[in-house]
Amino acid sequence: MRGETTENAIEAALRRENFDRREAQWLHVPYEKELKLLECIKNGETEKVRTRFFAVFPMHEGHLSDNPHRQAIYEFVASITLVTRFAIEGGLDIESAYSLSDAYIKLADRSKDADAVFALFPKMAIEFCEKVRYAKHKSKPLSPLVRKCVEYIDSNLHYKITLDDLGRETGRNPSYLCSRFKEEIGVSIIEYINESKIGEAKQLLGDESIPLSEIANTLNFCSQSYFTKVFKRRTGETPRGYRIRHFRTHSAAE
C-alpha cells in the first residue's frame, strides 16, 4: 500500500511539474550545447569555456524550489556533478576532482543569495578546465630527464627553485634542461614553477587565517609584492581579490 501511495505521489508531482513547465515556459539547456561545454572541460580547453559557453550555465535549469537561493544551489550541484565526471574522464585524478567539487559546493552552501551562487558557475568551470589541462601536461609521456625535473619542482614548491638546483639534481647543463623542458612540457621551467606555486597558493588562500605575507613567504617568493604581481599575471586578479571572490569574507589576518 505504501509503495502505491509513493508511486501515486510521484505521478501527481510529475503531472504538476509538466503543467508548471508549460505554463512558465521553463527550458533546459539544449543537450548539444551542454555536451559541447562538458567536452571542452574534458579537453582542458579553458579559453573556449571562458569565451563561448558561459551562457550554457546552469545546465539543469528548471523549477526545483520556490526559493530562488535554494533553486540556484540545486542547479549548481547538478551542474558541478556533471563537470566533475567529465573532468575525471579528461584525466583529473578522482581525489582532486571530488575535493574541488566539495569545496565549490560548500561555497555555494555558504552563499548569501542566488546571485552569489550564479557567480560561482564560470569560476568553477574555468578552475576545473585549468586542472584538467595541468593534469594532461603531467600525464604526457616524458623523458626520464624532464620527468625528474617535474618531480623535483612539485616536491619543492615551498622552497626557492633555481635552474642550478635542477642542473645539480639531474647532472645536466641548465641551458640544455631549459630547451628539453620547453620542448616536452610546452612552457619554460620558470613558467612551470610559477604556475605550480600559484596553484598551491590558491589552495592556501582558502584558509583565511593565513596572511598573504605568510603565503608569499611559504612559497618562497622574494616579497609579497612580487607574489601579488605573479599571481595577478597568471589569474587576472590579486591574491586578496581572489580570496574575497572565492571565499567571500575578508581575512582578519590581512
JOWOGI-V952222 format. One record per residue. RES is the residue in one small letter. OMEGA is omega in whole degrees, -180 to 180 (* if undefined). NEAR is the number of other C-alpha atoms within 10 Angstrom. Layout:
# JOWOGI-V952222
res:RES omega:OMEGA near:NEAR
res:RES omega:OMEGA near:NEAR
This chain:
# JOWOGI-V952222
res:m omega:-180 near:6
res:r omega:179 near:7
res:g omega:179 near:8
res:e omega:179 near:9
res:t omega:179 near:10
res:t omega:179 near:11
res:e omega:179 near:12
res:n omega:180 near:12
res:a omega:179 near:12
res:i omega:179 near:12
res:e omega:179 near:12
res:a omega:179 near:11
res:a omega:180 near:12
res:l omega:178 near:12
res:r omega:-180 near:12
res:r omega:179 near:12
res:e omega:179 near:15
res:n omega:178 near:11
res:f omega:-179 near:12
res:d omega:-179 near:13
res:r omega:178 near:14
res:r omega:-179 near:11
res:e omega:-176 near:9
res:a omega:-179 near:10
res:q omega:174 near:10
res:w omega:-179 near:13
res:l omega:171 near:12
res:h omega:175 near:13
res:v omega:178 near:16
res:p omega:-175 near:11
res:y omega:-177 near:11
res:e omega:179 near:9
res:k omega:179 near:14
res:e omega:-178 near:19
res:l omega:178 near:15
res:k omega:179 near:15
res:l omega:-179 near:24
res:l omega:178 near:24
res:e omega:177 near:18
res:c omega:178 near:20
res:i omega:179 near:29
res:k omega:-179 near:23
res:n omega:-179 near:19
res:g omega:-177 near:26
res:e omega:-172 near:17
res:t omega:-176 near:19
res:e omega:178 near:13
res:k omega:178 near:16
res:v omega:-177 near:22
res:r omega:-171 near:14
res:t omega:-172 near:9
res:r omega:-162 near:10
res:f omega:180 near:18
res:f omega:-179 near:14
res:a omega:-179 near:12
res:v omega:-179 near:21
res:f omega:-9 near:18
res:p omega:-173 near:22
res:m omega:-178 near:22
res:h omega:-179 near:19
res:e omega:-180 near:19
res:g omega:-179 near:19
res:h omega:-178 near:18
res:l omega:-179 near:15
res:s omega:175 near:12
res:d omega:178 near:8
res:n omega:-176 near:10
res:p omega:-180 near:14
res:h omega:179 near:19
res:r omega:177 near:17
res:q omega:-179 near:17
res:a omega:179 near:24
res:i omega:178 near:23
res:y omega:179 near:22
res:e omega:180 near:21
res:f omega:-180 near:25
res:v omega:179 near:19
res:a omega:-178 near:15
res:s omega:-176 near:21
res:i omega:176 near:22
res:t omega:178 near:14
res:l omega:-180 near:14
res:v omega:-180 near:23
res:t omega:-180 near:24
res:r omega:-179 near:16
res:f omega:177 near:23
res:a omega:177 near:29
res:i omega:177 near:19
res:e omega:-179 near:16
res:g omega:176 near:22
res:g omega:177 near:21
res:l omega:-177 near:26
res:d omega:-171 near:14
res:i omega:-177 near:14
res:e omega:179 near:10
res:s omega:-179 near:15
res:a omega:-179 near:21
res:y omega:178 near:17
res:s omega:179 near:12
res:l omega:178 near:18
res:s omega:-180 near:19
res:d omega:-178 near:15
res:a omega:-179 near:15
res:y omega:178 near:22
res:i omega:177 near:21
res:k omega:177 near:12
res:l omega:178 near:18
res:a omega:-178 near:25
res:d omega:-180 near:17
res:r omega:-177 near:13
res:s omega:-175 near:17
res:k omega:-178 near:12
res:d omega:-177 near:15
res:a omega:-180 near:16
res:d omega:179 near:12
res:a omega:178 near:18
res:v omega:-179 near:24
res:f omega:177 near:18
res:a omega:-180 near:13
res:l omega:-174 near:18
res:f omega:-179 near:21
res:p omega:178 near:18
res:k omega:-179 near:15
res:m omega:-178 near:20
res:a omega:-179 near:25
res:i omega:-178 near:19
res:e omega:176 near:15
res:f omega:179 near:27
res:c omega:-178 near:28
res:e omega:-179 near:19
res:k omega:176 near:23
res:v omega:180 near:27
res:r omega:179 near:22
res:y omega:179 near:17
res:a omega:179 near:17
res:k omega:177 near:15
res:h omega:-175 near:16
res:k omega:-177 near:15
res:s omega:178 near:11
res:k omega:174 near:11
res:p omega:-177 near:11
res:l omega:174 near:15
res:s omega:178 near:11
res:p omega:-179 near:10
res:l omega:-178 near:15
res:v omega:177 near:20
res:r omega:179 near:17
res:k omega:177 near:15
res:c omega:-179 near:20
res:v omega:-179 near:19
res:e omega:179 near:11
res:y omega:180 near:16
res:i omega:-177 near:22
res:d omega:-179 near:15
res:s omega:-174 near:10
res:n omega:-177 near:13
res:l omega:-180 near:19
res:h omega:-180 near:17
res:y omega:173 near:14
res:k omega:-179 near:14
res:i omega:180 near:16
res:t omega:176 near:13
res:l omega:177 near:16
res:d omega:177 near:14
res:d omega:-179 near:15
res:l omega:178 near:21
res:g omega:178 near:17
res:r omega:-178 near:11
res:e omega:-175 near:13
res:t omega:-177 near:17
res:g omega:-179 near:12
res:r omega:178 near:13
res:n omega:-178 near:13
res:p omega:-180 near:17
res:s omega:177 near:12
res:y omega:178 near:10
res:l omega:-179 near:21
res:c omega:-179 near:18
res:s omega:-179 near:13
res:r omega:-178 near:17
res:f omega:-180 near:22
res:k omega:-179 near:15
res:e omega:-175 near:12
res:e omega:-176 near:16
res:i omega:179 near:18
res:g omega:175 near:12
res:v omega:180 near:16
res:s omega:178 near:17
res:i omega:-179 near:23
res:i omega:178 near:13
res:e omega:180 near:13
res:y omega:179 near:18
res:i omega:-179 near:20
res:n omega:179 near:19
res:e omega:-180 near:18
res:s omega:180 near:15
res:k omega:179 near:25
res:i omega:175 near:23
res:g omega:177 near:16
res:e omega:180 near:16
res:a omega:179 near:20
res:k omega:178 near:16
res:q omega:-179 near:10
res:l omega:180 near:18
res:l omega:178 near:21
res:g omega:177 near:15
res:d omega:-173 near:12
res:e omega:178 near:17
res:s omega:-179 near:13
res:i omega:179 near:15
res:p omega:179 near:17
res:l omega:-180 near:23
res:s omega:180 near:16
res:e omega:177 near:13
res:i omega:179 near:20
res:a omega:-179 near:22
res:n omega:-180 near:16
res:t omega:-178 near:16
res:l omega:173 near:19
res:n omega:168 near:17
res:f omega:-174 near:20
res:c omega:177 near:11
res:s omega:178 near:12
res:q omega:-180 near:17
res:s omega:178 near:13
res:y omega:175 near:12
res:f omega:180 near:25
res:t omega:-179 near:20
res:k omega:-180 near:15
res:v omega:-179 near:20
res:f omega:-179 near:22
res:k omega:179 near:16
res:r omega:-176 near:11
res:r omega:-174 near:15
res:t omega:-178 near:12
res:g omega:177 near:12
res:e omega:-180 near:16
res:t omega:176 near:17
res:p omega:179 near:24
res:r omega:178 near:15
res:g omega:178 near:14
res:y omega:-180 near:18
res:r omega:-179 near:22
res:i omega:-177 near:16
res:r omega:-172 near:16
res:h omega:-176 near:17
res:f omega:160 near:20
res:r omega:179 near:15
res:t omega:177 near:10
res:h omega:178 near:14
res:s omega:178 near:17
res:a omega:-178 near:9
res:a omega:-179 near:11
res:e omega:* near:11
